[in-house]
Amino acid sequence: MLAMIQWRIFCLPGCYPKIKIYRTIILPVVLYVCETWSLTLREERKLRVFENMVLRRIFGPRTVEVTGE
């Protein structure tokens, strides 16, 4: 199922359209079947890893701003 998601949508400029697509399309599709599962810790971890992977893809690499202090 995860392989079916087209990552090309995350090439759109700006974060807002990407987050909106993630919240309205991707997340409901991934969680649709989860309503009937009795989640184990392993499955919960897999869902968290997927979510982190998508959010990393949306926001890009983490940058640290250096201040003059």
C-alpha distance (Angstrom), angle and dihedral (degrees) to the residues before:
residue distance angle dihedral
M1 . . .
L2 3.80 . .
A3 3.78 90.8 .
M4 3.81 89.6 59.9
I5 3.81 93.5 64.9
Q6 3.77 110.7 102.1
W7 3.79 108.1 -133.2
R8 3.80 90.7 -163.0
I9 3.81 90.4 89.1
F10 3.79 88.0 69.2
C11 3.81 90.2 64.3
L12 3.81 89.2 75.0
P13 3.81 113.8 113.9
G14 3.80 117.4 -103.3
C15 3.79 131.4 21.2
Y16 3.80 100.3 -106.3
P17 3.84 97.9 72.6
K18 3.80 90.5 44.6
I19 3.80 94.0 51.4
K20 3.79 90.6 46.2
I21 3.83 91.3 51.8
Y22 3.80 90.8 46.5
R23 3.81 94.1 50.4
T24 3.81 97.4 42.2
I25 3.81 102.9 37.6
I26 3.80 116.2 12.0
L27 3.81 101.9 40.2
P28 3.84 96.1 48.2
V29 3.82 90.9 48.3
V30 3.80 92.4 50.6
L31 3.81 93.7 45.1
Y32 3.82 97.4 41.4
V33 3.80 95.4 93.2
C34 3.80 93.7 34.2
E35 3.81 90.3 76.9
T36 3.80 90.4 76.9
W37 3.81 97.7 42.2
S38 3.73 125.8 97.2
L39 3.79 93.9 -138.7
T40 3.76 120.4 -135.4
L41 3.78 121.7 -154.7
R42 3.79 89.3 -103.2
E43 3.82 92.7 55.7
E44 3.80 92.1 45.9
R45 3.80 89.1 52.4
K46 3.82 91.1 50.1
L47 3.82 90.4 52.5
R48 3.82 90.9 49.1
V49 3.80 91.2 48.6
F50 3.80 90.4 50.6
E51 3.79 92.3 49.1
N52 3.81 92.2 48.3
M53 3.80 90.4 48.2
V54 3.81 91.7 53.3
L55 3.81 93.4 45.3
R56 3.81 91.0 49.1
R57 3.78 88.4 51.5
I58 3.82 91.2 50.5
F59 3.80 99.4 45.8
G60 3.79 98.3 33.6
P61 3.77 126.3 -146.5
R62 3.75 119.3 -10.6
T63 3.80 113.7 -106.2
V64 3.75 127.0 -163.5
E65 3.76 117.6 -149.2
V66 3.78 114.7 -141.1
T67 3.78 114.4 -143.0
G68 3.79 126.4 -159.5
E69 3.80 92.7 -114.4
